[in-house]
Structures are given as structure tokens and as C-alpha cells.
């Protein structure tokens, strides 16, 4: 019973039926798809498109989005197989516990906490910045002391507190609000595409792939780890620029993995989780490519504003009211991202607490709302404090390295679990196993190497803190490491629907026969 002890899939699923830890099953494939779109389409589509086109790829940024989508799809396929096989809260943490062992599960859970806490805080501050811009355009500026970059970012704090209260009240209620805001966000994105066509000049797409050019190289701790290790100088534009752009815009897709954290609250997880994960990724890819094509057609890529490409593309043509509308869409869009990341963070900590790797008292579920209310309150307070009082701009890349490390372990875990448990019923299977999962892991490692040396050093410090907590507390308190602990297999939990089970009004499995 060492650090690589695993928790069986059957036991993970059986734990979801314990009354004190039981979550309400109410989500459908549509809810999950909207959930995924809500977190993926965020600041990236409003800012990253222009930055990548202006600095490294030109109009060929459209191809960069496709390349990045292919890389993300490989990871998404691995998530879909795991989520349909182990429909339990915790996402990559739970998957790793079943395949790679407890230490790897702890590492990935610790990384995901970093990703979602910092991600929610960073996006809340971004939301505050867009809100300030919108109010200024409407003639009602927010006092600088309590706005973005002020002494205290009160706007960011209020956003987190409101969304935290909504999340604590109920997952279904949270996603109803999320659905409305995603509808607003999609309307703005489609508006950009349709209205932008009126200003497109096809000459701006020529040359579609600009000639290669040297790119200003970063130095010291701010340079990518790959450049630090190999001495390879980065290039812009040309074919190399397309792949450099793909590495940059890859992070616009990050977030689809959060869908897997709601597995335990999904009515038919084996069917709906793969649909939600893959459908949200496909829809976002189509929208990203369309926006990139329109924006680079509206303004020559050399003149795009890296900071706010969409709004400024319309301002470039004198359509300032459209720029205001886009700012309003960004406010709605970023609201959904913060909500989704808050929910994801609570579900990760809930899964780790239920396994006693964190204090098990945290995993208490509210008797009425059936949500992990203690964790929800703690997450809300921490994110609100970080977003309101901490200048965390330099820590944004930490979100990316935490996510990519999760992608790597999930991809490897698919291969391992296929070999260890070929008997498990899988409603979705990654094709060409083990080659596609291995390719997914390799691509994610490559993207991690493109992050800065400074980011890697911070990541190592975070891991060291995680190891100290694991060996000082988690390893000794882990539920599966306690004396006399015995797993019990419940085959009907895995294959129940095939054996004649049915679901009650809450979507829970009930036996048709003993």
C-alpha cells in the first residue's frame, strides 16, 4: 500500500452512492455542451486572435486555430473515454487515481487546484477590466480606486461572491444562468462574424502566409524552456509562424476538461459526457476560425491591436457603437468562464476530500441543495481575496502549465487503464490506442516546453509544496490506506444499464432485479 496504490473504478463509482457525499444528478448533454462553450470561449476570442495574427502568423492564424484544435481534440478524446468509464467528480484527478496511482492523482489534483483557482482569479480581474471599459464608453466610469488595477478590485470581488453564492445554491441553477450568458456571448461572436463581413477587404488576406521573419527573442527567465535548453531562436510568420501561432492560441481552448468535473451530476454520464466534451470543442473551433478569418480580413494583420483586436477592428472602420457592443459581450463571456472555473475547483477539492487526501469534513454535501457547500464557500472566499488584492498578471502562465500537465497524465492514463482493466465497459473508446493517446501526451509536453523558465520554476515550487502536504498529511489519512480498508466491487454500477437497470426521476441508477 505505497504511494502508487490505486483506487478501483468500481470503488470510485460506489463512493458516489454514499448518502453524505451524494450529489444531485440533473445535467444533460446540452447542459454540458453549454458548460464547455461557457469556459472555452472567453478572453481568448476577444484578444488572443489579434495578438497571434499580429505577432506570429498573419492571416494564417486560421490554420493555427485548426492545428491547435487537432492537438486539443486528441486530449479531448482521452478525457471522453475516461469520463464515460469513470463517471465520478474530480476529472483528471479521479482518472489518474484509477490508473496511475495515488501519488500521480495527488499531483494532478494539486495542479488542477492551481489551474482553477488562479484561472478564476485572473479571469475575474479581466472581467473587471472589460466592465470598466464598458462603463467608460457609457459615460459612467468606475472610480479607479475600486476598479481594475486599483487599491482593491471591488468589481472582481463582487463578481466572485455573486457567482459563488449561485454555485452554492445549486448546479442546475448555476448552469441556467450560464446558459443565458453563453447565449449572449454566442450572439456577440456571431454578430462579429456577420457584421465584420461588411468591412472585409480580401486584399488583407494576401499573402495568406506571410514570408518568414526573425522574431524578437526573450532572454533570461522570460524565455521559453525549449529555447533555454536548445538555443533555437524563435521565428515569426511562414510555416514556423503557423505552429508558433498554434502554441499561442492553444490556450484559447483550455477549459473543456472542466466538463469532466461534473460527471457525478450528469444524468447519463456514459453517453452525455463524451458528447458535451467533443461538441463544445468542435463548436468553439468553428467560431474561432470564423472570427480569425473576419478580423484579419477587416484590418491588415500588421495594424491589428494585440490587446483588443475585435473591438478595435470595428473602431478602425469608425463603427464605435459596435465596439461598445463587443465590450458588453466580453463582460458576459468572462462571467461564464469565472462561474465554470469556480464549479470545477469545488468538484476537484470535493473528490480529493472524499478520498481523505484533504480533510474529509470539507466534502459535506448540503442536505437540500446537494452541493458541496463548505468547499464552495471556501473556494469563493479564496478566489475573491486573490482576485481583489493580488496583482497576478505574471502568474497567468501557471494556469496553462497546470492544465497541460493534467492533459499529459490523462493521455498516459488511458493507455495504462486499457492494459490493466480491459474488462471495463467503455461507451466511448479513443481510436488507434495507444498511438493517439501517446501523440496527445507528446504534443502537450512540447507545448509545456514552450512556456517560460520562470513559469517552470514557479511550477516546481508549487509541486514541492504539494509533496510536503501529501507526505505530511494525505498519505497517512488516505481512505484506501487505512487499516482494514477493503474495496468492494459492485459490478452493477459499471454495467447496470446493460443489465436491466433504470434511472429514477433524479437520474440515479436503480436495479430492476436484485
Buried (B, 14 or more C-beta within 10 A) or exposed (E): EEBEBBBBBBBBBBBBEEEEBBBBBBBBBBBBBBBBBBBBBBBBBBBBBBBBBBBBBBBBBBBBBBBBBEBBBBBBBBBBBBBBBBBBBBBBBBBBBBBBBBBBBBBBBBBBBBBBBBBBBBBBBBBBBBBBBBBBBEEEEBEEEBBBEBEEBBBBBBBBBBBBEBBBBBBBBBBBBBBEBBEBBBEBBEBBBEBBEEBBEEEBBEEEBBEEEEBEEBEEEEBBBBBBEEEEEBBBBBEBBBBBBBBBBBBBBBBBBBBBBBBBBBBBBBBBBBBBBBBBBBBBBEBBBBBBBBBBBBBBBEEBBBEBBBBBBBBBBEBEEBBBBBBBBBBBBBBBBBBBBBBBBBBBBBBBBBBBBBEBEBBBBBEEBBBBBBBBBBBBEBBBEBBBEBEBEEBBBBBBBBBBBBBBBBBBBBBBBBEBBEEBBBBBBBEEBBEBBBBBBBBBBBBBBBBBBBBBEBBEEBBEEBBEBBEEBBBEBBBBBEEEEEEEEEEBBBEBBEEEBEBEEEBBBEEEEE
